[in-house]
């Protein structure tokens, strides 16, 4: 984490690494794939995947799993 300078008696702390979630799914013809959309919770990742599967059915998708990844948040000061 990186702590910014104190402003009006409050300090702001910015996390450098955060946990995010992606969905990987197995297609019969292509193997394991992902669409590289990251989500803040595993529930939101699953909900989005299920909604997309209901809207655009793909019979080739047989399995899916939630993968937790640790991402670095870049901080660029002004």
C-alpha positions as CSV (number, residue, x, y, z in Angstrom):
1,X,0.0,0.0,0.0
2,X,1.0,3.5,-0.6
3,X,0.0,6.3,1.8
4,X,-0.6,9.7,0.4
5,X,0.1,13.0,2.2
6,X,-2.3,14.0,5.0
7,X,-5.1,16.3,3.8
8,X,-7.2,18.2,6.3
9,X,-6.4,15.8,9.0
10,X,-7.2,12.7,7.0
11,X,-4.8,10.4,5.4
12,X,-5.6,8.4,2.2
13,X,-4.2,4.9,1.8
14,X,-4.3,3.3,-1.7
15,X,-3.8,-0.5,-1.9
16,X,-1.1,-1.5,-4.4
17,X,-2.5,-5.1,-4.9
18,X,-6.1,-6.1,-5.0
19,X,-7.9,-9.4,-5.5
20,X,-10.2,-9.7,-8.5
21,X,-12.0,-12.6,-10.0
22,X,-12.3,-13.9,-13.6
23,X,-14.4,-16.7,-15.1
24,X,-12.7,-19.5,-17.1
25,X,-14.9,-21.7,-19.1
26,X,-14.2,-24.9,-21.0
27,X,-15.4,-25.2,-24.6
28,X,-15.3,-28.5,-26.3
29,X,-13.6,-27.2,-29.5
30,X,-11.3,-24.6,-27.9
31,X,-10.3,-25.8,-24.4
32,X,-10.1,-23.5,-21.4
33,X,-10.9,-19.8,-22.3
34,X,-11.6,-16.5,-20.5
35,X,-12.9,-13.2,-21.6
36,X,-10.6,-11.2,-19.3
37,X,-13.4,-9.2,-17.6
38,X,-12.4,-8.8,-14.0
39,X,-14.9,-8.6,-11.1
40,X,-14.7,-7.4,-7.6
41,X,-16.5,-10.4,-6.1
42,X,-16.8,-14.1,-7.2
43,X,-20.6,-13.7,-7.0
44,X,-20.7,-10.9,-9.5
45,X,-18.4,-12.9,-11.9
46,X,-20.8,-15.9,-11.7
47,X,-23.9,-13.8,-12.1
48,X,-22.5,-12.1,-15.2
49,X,-21.4,-15.4,-16.7
50,X,-24.8,-17.0,-16.1
51,X,-26.7,-14.0,-17.5
52,X,-24.5,-14.0,-20.6
53,X,-25.0,-17.8,-21.1
54,X,-28.8,-17.3,-20.8
55,X,-28.8,-14.4,-23.3
56,X,-26.3,-16.0,-25.8
57,X,-26.5,-19.8,-25.3
58,X,-23.4,-21.7,-26.2
59,X,-23.8,-25.5,-26.2
60,X,-20.1,-26.0,-26.4
61,X,-19.4,-24.6,-22.9
62,X,-19.5,-27.5,-20.5
63,X,-17.6,-26.3,-17.4
64,X,-16.7,-23.0,-15.8
65,X,-14.7,-21.9,-12.7
66,X,-13.9,-18.7,-10.8
67,X,-10.3,-17.8,-10.6
68,X,-8.9,-15.3,-8.1
69,X,-6.1,-13.1,-9.4
70,X,-4.0,-10.5,-7.6
71,X,-3.7,-7.3,-9.7
72,X,-1.6,-4.3,-9.1
73,X,-3.3,-0.9,-9.2
74,X,-1.0,1.6,-10.9
75,X,-0.8,5.0,-9.2
76,X,0.2,7.9,-11.4
77,X,0.5,11.2,-9.4
78,X,-0.3,14.5,-11.1
